[in-house]
Amino acid sequence: MTGKYFLNSADAFGTYGLTFRPGIYNELLKLPKRKPGYEKSWTDQNGTERDLTTVYFESRTLNIPVTISAKSESEFYSRYAAFTAFIMSSGYFNFDVVEMNRRFSLLYQDMTSFDKLTIIKNNNEIYCDFNLQLIDDFPTTFTPIVA
């Protein structure tokens, strides 16, 4: 679980107990919407003439499914407090996905679909699930992770 995802160079699992649930890659691999460019529909010609010398894209909103887990209630609340302090005090932050060799520059927007604190009796694990709504204002910038 460690060494897969990093938030501003901090291991997401080791620091915050964060794991990313199925669906994260669906969000990260979505292409952004293209912004309309300069175009002219001449009345005496078929089709539309488009200037493709500069192409720009809209910001995109990512819905990232997340779980915070811990081995005890006190560890859970400590991790949750550290994560909320990070996310609420950060402007743009780097989200590194090692498997993709990709860095995303993201901005927190909202926490949605929060599923309450749950205790698993067998191994005393405590967790909660939620979705992070994050804004990707730079959807076409590919920044590989540099070790």
Contacts in CASP RR format, 6 or more apart in sequence:
PFRMAT RR
TARGET T0000
AUTHOR 0000-0000-0000
METHOD contacts of the structure
MODEL  1
MTGKYFLNSADAFGTYGLTFRPGIYNELLKLPKRKPGYEKSWTDQNGTER
DLTTVYFESRTLNIPVTISAKSESEFYSRYAAFTAFIMSSGYFNFDVVEM
NRRFSLLYQDMTSFDKLTIIKNNNEIYCDFNLQLIDDFPTTFTPIVA
1 13 0 8 1.000
1 14 0 8 1.000
1 19 0 8 1.000
2 11 0 8 1.000
2 13 0 8 1.000
2 14 0 8 1.000
3 11 0 8 1.000
3 13 0 8 1.000
3 98 0 8 1.000
4 12 0 8 1.000
4 13 0 8 1.000
4 97 0 8 1.000
4 98 0 8 1.000
4 99 0 8 1.000
5 11 0 8 1.000
5 12 0 8 1.000
5 13 0 8 1.000
5 18 0 8 1.000
5 20 0 8 1.000
5 95 0 8 1.000
5 96 0 8 1.000
5 97 0 8 1.000
5 98 0 8 1.000
6 12 0 8 1.000
6 94 0 8 1.000
6 95 0 8 1.000
6 96 0 8 1.000
6 98 0 8 1.000
7 15 0 8 1.000
7 16 0 8 1.000
7 18 0 8 1.000
7 86 0 8 1.000
7 93 0 8 1.000
7 94 0 8 1.000
7 95 0 8 1.000
7 96 0 8 1.000
8 86 0 8 1.000
8 90 0 8 1.000
8 93 0 8 1.000
8 94 0 8 1.000
9 94 0 8 1.000
9 96 0 8 1.000
10 16 0 8 1.000
10 86 0 8 1.000
12 18 0 8 1.000
12 19 0 8 1.000
12 20 0 8 1.000
13 19 0 8 1.000
15 79 0 8 1.000
15 82 0 8 1.000
16 68 0 8 1.000
16 79 0 8 1.000
16 82 0 8 1.000
16 83 0 8 1.000
16 86 0 8 1.000
17 68 0 8 1.000
17 69 0 8 1.000
17 70 0 8 1.000
17 79 0 8 1.000
17 83 0 8 1.000
18 66 0 8 1.000
18 67 0 8 1.000
18 68 0 8 1.000
18 83 0 8 1.000
19 66 0 8 1.000
19 67 0 8 1.000
19 69 0 8 1.000
20 64 0 8 1.000
20 65 0 8 1.000
20 66 0 8 1.000
20 67 0 8 1.000
21 65 0 8 1.000
21 66 0 8 1.000
21 67 0 8 1.000
21 129 0 8 1.000
22 65 0 8 1.000
23 65 0 8 1.000
24 64 0 8 1.000
24 65 0 8 1.000
25 100 0 8 1.000
27 62 0 8 1.000
27 63 0 8 1.000
27 64 0 8 1.000
28 62 0 8 1.000
28 97 0 8 1.000
28 100 0 8 1.000
28 102 0 8 1.000
28 104 0 8 1.000
30 60 0 8 1.000
30 62 0 8 1.000
31 139 0 8 1.000
32 57 0 8 1.000
32 58 0 8 1.000
32 59 0 8 1.000
32 60 0 8 1.000
32 136 0 8 1.000
32 139 0 8 1.000
32 140 0 8 1.000
33 57 0 8 1.000
33 58 0 8 1.000
33 60 0 8 1.000
34 55 0 8 1.000
34 56 0 8 1.000
34 57 0 8 1.000
34 58 0 8 1.000
35 55 0 8 1.000
35 56 0 8 1.000
35 57 0 8 1.000
35 58 0 8 1.000
37 50 0 8 1.000
37 51 0 8 1.000
37 54 0 8 1.000
37 55 0 8 1.000
37 56 0 8 1.000
38 50 0 8 1.000
38 51 0 8 1.000
39 48 0 8 1.000
39 49 0 8 1.000
39 50 0 8 1.000
39 51 0 8 1.000
40 48 0 8 1.000
40 49 0 8 1.000
41 47 0 8 1.000
41 48 0 8 1.000
41 49 0 8 1.000
42 49 0 8 1.000
57 139 0 8 1.000
57 140 0 8 1.000
58 139 0 8 1.000
59 135 0 8 1.000
59 136 0 8 1.000
59 137 0 8 1.000
59 139 0 8 1.000
60 135 0 8 1.000
60 136 0 8 1.000
60 139 0 8 1.000
61 109 0 8 1.000
61 133 0 8 1.000
61 134 0 8 1.000
61 135 0 8 1.000
61 136 0 8 1.000
62 106 0 8 1.000
62 132 0 8 1.000
62 133 0 8 1.000
62 134 0 8 1.000
62 135 0 8 1.000
62 136 0 8 1.000
63 112 0 8 1.000
63 131 0 8 1.000
63 132 0 8 1.000
63 133 0 8 1.000
64 131 0 8 1.000
64 132 0 8 1.000
64 133 0 8 1.000
64 134 0 8 1.000
65 129 0 8 1.000
65 131 0 8 1.000
66 129 0 8 1.000
66 130 0 8 1.000
66 131 0 8 1.000
66 132 0 8 1.000
67 127 0 8 1.000
67 128 0 8 1.000
67 129 0 8 1.000
68 76 0 8 1.000
68 79 0 8 1.000
68 80 0 8 1.000
68 83 0 8 1.000
68 127 0 8 1.000
68 128 0 8 1.000
69 76 0 8 1.000
69 125 0 8 1.000
69 126 0 8 1.000
69 127 0 8 1.000
70 76 0 8 1.000
70 78 0 8 1.000
70 79 0 8 1.000
70 125 0 8 1.000
70 126 0 8 1.000
70 127 0 8 1.000
71 124 0 8 1.000
71 125 0 8 1.000
71 126 0 8 1.000
72 124 0 8 1.000
72 126 0 8 1.000
73 119 0 8 1.000
73 126 0 8 1.000
75 126 0 8 1.000
76 117 0 8 1.000
76 126 0 8 1.000
76 127 0 8 1.000
76 128 0 8 1.000
80 128 0 8 1.000
86 93 0 8 1.000
87 108 0 8 1.000
87 132 0 8 1.000
88 108 0 8 1.000
90 108 0 8 1.000
91 107 0 8 1.000
91 108 0 8 1.000
92 105 0 8 1.000
92 106 0 8 1.000
92 107 0 8 1.000
92 137 0 8 1.000
93 105 0 8 1.000
93 106 0 8 1.000
93 107 0 8 1.000
93 108 0 8 1.000
94 103 0 8 1.000
94 104 0 8 1.000
94 105 0 8 1.000
94 106 0 8 1.000
95 103 0 8 1.000
95 104 0 8 1.000
95 105 0 8 1.000
95 106 0 8 1.000
95 134 0 8 1.000
96 102 0 8 1.000
96 103 0 8 1.000
96 104 0 8 1.000
96 145 0 8 1.000
97 103 0 8 1.000
97 104 0 8 1.000
98 145 0 8 1.000
101 144 0 8 1.000
101 145 0 8 1.000
102 142 0 8 1.000
102 143 0 8 1.000
102 144 0 8 1.000
102 145 0 8 1.000
103 143 0 8 1.000
103 144 0 8 1.000
103 145 0 8 1.000
104 136 0 8 1.000
105 136 0 8 1.000
105 137 0 8 1.000
105 138 0 8 1.000
105 141 0 8 1.000
105 143 0 8 1.000
106 134 0 8 1.000
106 135 0 8 1.000
106 136 0 8 1.000
107 134 0 8 1.000
107 135 0 8 1.000
107 137 0 8 1.000
108 132 0 8 1.000
108 133 0 8 1.000
108 134 0 8 1.000
108 135 0 8 1.000
109 133 0 8 1.000
109 134 0 8 1.000
109 135 0 8 1.000
110 132 0 8 1.000
110 133 0 8 1.000
111 130 0 8 1.000
111 131 0 8 1.000
111 132 0 8 1.000
111 133 0 8 1.000
112 130 0 8 1.000
112 131 0 8 1.000
112 132 0 8 1.000
112 133 0 8 1.000
113 129 0 8 1.000
113 130 0 8 1.000
113 131 0 8 1.000
114 128 0 8 1.000
114 129 0 8 1.000
114 130 0 8 1.000
115 128 0 8 1.000
115 129 0 8 1.000
115 130 0 8 1.000
116 128 0 8 1.000
117 126 0 8 1.000
117 127 0 8 1.000
117 128 0 8 1.000
118 126 0 8 1.000
118 127 0 8 1.000
118 128 0 8 1.000
119 125 0 8 1.000
119 126 0 8 1.000
120 126 0 8 1.000
120 127 0 8 1.000
END
